[in-house]
Amino acid sequence: MVTIRAEIPSDTGPRESLLDRAFGRNRNRKTSQRLRHDRAPADGLAFTVLNKSGRLIGTLRLWNVIAGSAGPALLLGPLAVEGRYQRRGIGRELMEHGLNMARVRGHGAVILVGDEPYYSRFGFRQASVQDLHLPGPVDRKRFLGLELVPSALDGAEGLVTGSDALLAPMEKVLAA
């Protein structure tokens, strides 16, 4: 049994360790990280998964971005589940929870860079972001979008940029 809950400040260390194990220490060099760097996740859209003993075993965060001409959207990621807990449906539960909460909060679209075979089961498609581009190199086959509101990404083109203000130094410490 696992519990999905809103991320809290004490999750920072365990979350960062999990992400280092899942994606390597060079994960902060990725293009999608440029959109997240020094920004806080979207309000109410950062989640952790705890095992039955209360240990953090999963994480998912969504970030406010401007998806070119489509306007406000969310950037999903990273999503990670501790290795020994994978293939138990935890990632799926976490994705469904995060996407549902994004809908409830009124967001229209979500974009991400990830494996299409995994994310397509949630409705993510390359076609919806074909004329958008990120601020750096990315494998176009891994750049995907999902409309939470019909037509939210119709005709979207241009550069995806971060939309929240950069955190002040003290806010960085508190948000980490």
C-alpha positions as CSV (number, residue, x, y, z in Angstrom):
1,M,0.0,0.0,0.0
2,V,1.2,3.5,-0.9
3,T,0.0,7.0,-0.1
4,I,0.1,9.9,-2.6
5,R,0.2,13.3,-0.9
6,A,1.1,16.9,-1.5
7,E,4.9,17.5,-1.4
8,I,6.1,19.1,1.9
9,P,9.5,20.8,2.6
10,S,11.0,17.8,4.4
11,D,10.6,15.8,1.1
12,T,13.4,17.8,-0.5
13,G,16.4,15.6,0.4
14,P,14.8,12.2,-0.2
15,R,13.2,13.6,-3.5
16,E,16.5,14.9,-4.8
17,S,18.3,11.6,-3.9
18,L,15.6,9.6,-5.7
19,L,15.9,11.8,-8.8
20,D,19.7,11.5,-8.8
21,R,19.3,7.7,-8.7
22,A,16.6,7.7,-11.4
23,F,18.1,10.2,-13.8
24,G,21.8,10.6,-12.8
25,R,23.6,13.5,-11.4
26,N,23.6,15.2,-14.8
27,R,19.8,15.4,-14.9
28,N,20.0,19.2,-14.2
29,R,21.6,19.8,-17.6
30,K,18.5,18.7,-19.5
31,T,16.6,21.2,-21.6
32,S,13.4,20.8,-19.6
33,Q,15.3,21.6,-16.5
34,R,16.0,25.1,-18.0
35,L,12.3,25.8,-17.7
36,R,12.2,24.6,-14.0
37,H,15.4,26.1,-12.8
38,D,15.0,28.5,-9.9
39,R,11.2,28.3,-10.1
40,A,8.6,26.6,-7.8
41,P,6.3,23.9,-9.0
42,A,2.8,25.0,-10.0
43,D,0.6,25.7,-7.0
44,G,-0.8,22.4,-5.6
45,L,0.9,20.3,-8.3
46,A,3.9,18.7,-6.5
47,F,3.3,15.2,-5.2
48,T,5.2,12.5,-3.3
49,V,4.5,8.8,-2.8
50,L,5.2,7.2,0.5
51,N,5.4,3.5,1.2
52,K,3.6,1.9,4.1
53,S,6.5,2.8,6.5
54,G,6.4,6.5,5.4
55,R,9.5,6.5,3.2
56,L,9.4,8.6,0.0
57,I,9.4,6.3,-3.0
58,G,8.0,8.5,-5.8
59,T,7.7,12.0,-7.0
60,L,5.8,14.1,-9.6
61,R,5.9,17.8,-10.2
62,L,4.2,20.1,-12.7
63,W,5.4,23.6,-13.6
64,N,3.8,26.6,-15.1
65,V,5.0,27.4,-18.6
66,I,3.9,29.4,-21.7
67,A,3.4,27.0,-24.6
68,G,4.1,29.5,-27.3
69,S,1.0,30.8,-29.0
70,A,-1.2,28.4,-26.9
71,G,-0.4,30.4,-23.8
72,P,-0.4,29.0,-20.3
73,A,0.2,25.3,-19.9
74,L,2.0,22.9,-17.5
75,L,5.4,21.1,-17.9
76,L,5.3,17.7,-16.3
77,G,8.3,16.2,-14.7
78,P,10.2,14.7,-13.4
79,L,8.2,11.6,-12.6
80,A,10.2,9.0,-10.7
81,V,9.5,5.8,-8.7
82,E,12.1,4.0,-6.6
83,G,13.5,1.1,-8.6
84,R,12.3,-1.7,-6.4
85,Y,8.7,-0.3,-6.5
86,Q,8.5,0.0,-10.2
87,R,6.1,-2.1,-12.3
88,R,3.5,-2.0,-9.6
89,G,1.3,0.7,-11.1
90,I,2.6,3.4,-8.7
91,G,3.8,5.6,-11.6
92,R,0.4,5.2,-13.3
93,E,-1.4,6.1,-10.1
94,L,0.8,9.2,-9.6
95,M,0.3,10.3,-13.2
96,E,-3.5,9.9,-13.0
97,H,-3.5,11.8,-9.7
98,G,-1.4,14.6,-11.0
99,L,-3.3,15.0,-14.2
100,N,-6.7,14.9,-12.4
101,M,-5.5,17.6,-10.0
102,A,-4.3,19.7,-12.9
103,R,-7.8,19.4,-14.4
104,V,-9.5,20.3,-11.1
105,R,-7.2,23.4,-10.9
106,G,-8.4,24.5,-14.4
107,H,-5.3,23.9,-16.4
108,G,-5.8,23.3,-20.1
109,A,-2.7,21.5,-21.4
110,V,0.4,19.6,-20.2
111,I,3.6,19.1,-22.1
112,L,6.6,16.9,-21.3
113,V,9.8,15.3,-22.6
114,G,9.5,11.5,-22.1
115,D,9.0,8.0,-23.5
116,E,6.0,8.0,-25.8
117,P,5.2,4.3,-25.2
118,Y,4.7,5.1,-21.5
119,Y,3.0,8.5,-21.7
120,S,0.8,7.8,-24.7
121,R,-1.4,5.6,-22.4
122,F,-2.4,8.9,-20.6
123,G,-3.2,10.6,-23.9
124,F,0.1,12.4,-24.6
125,R,0.9,12.8,-28.4
126,Q,3.7,14.3,-30.5
127,A,1.2,15.9,-32.9
128,S,-0.1,18.3,-30.3
129,V,3.3,20.0,-29.9
130,Q,4.7,19.6,-33.4
131,D,5.1,23.4,-33.9
132,L,6.3,24.2,-30.4
133,H,10.0,24.1,-29.4
134,L,11.9,24.1,-26.2
135,P,14.8,26.4,-25.3
136,G,17.5,23.8,-26.1
137,P,18.1,20.4,-27.7
138,V,15.5,17.7,-27.3
139,D,14.7,14.5,-29.2
140,R,11.5,15.5,-31.0
141,K,10.0,12.0,-30.6
142,R,10.1,12.5,-26.9
143,F,8.4,15.9,-26.9
144,L,4.7,15.3,-26.1
145,G,1.5,17.1,-25.2
146,L,-1.9,16.4,-23.7
147,E,-5.0,18.6,-23.9
148,L,-6.9,18.6,-20.6
149,V,-9.3,21.0,-22.3
150,P,-10.2,20.2,-25.9
151,S,-8.3,22.3,-28.4
152,A,-6.0,23.8,-25.8
153,L,-3.0,23.2,-28.0
154,D,-4.7,23.6,-31.4
155,G,-2.4,25.5,-33.7
156,A,0.2,26.0,-30.9
157,E,3.5,27.3,-32.2
158,G,6.6,29.0,-30.9
159,L,8.9,28.8,-27.9
160,V,8.0,27.2,-24.6
161,T,9.1,29.4,-21.7
162,G,8.9,29.4,-18.0
163,S,6.0,31.6,-16.7
164,D,6.5,32.0,-13.0
165,A,8.8,34.6,-11.6
166,L,12.2,33.4,-10.5
167,L,12.5,32.6,-6.9
168,A,14.4,35.0,-4.6
169,P,17.4,33.5,-2.8
170,M,15.5,32.8,0.4
171,E,12.5,31.4,-1.5
172,K,14.9,29.0,-3.3
173,V,15.9,27.5,0.1
174,L,12.3,27.2,1.2
175,A,11.1,25.7,-2.1
176,A,14.0,23.2,-2.5
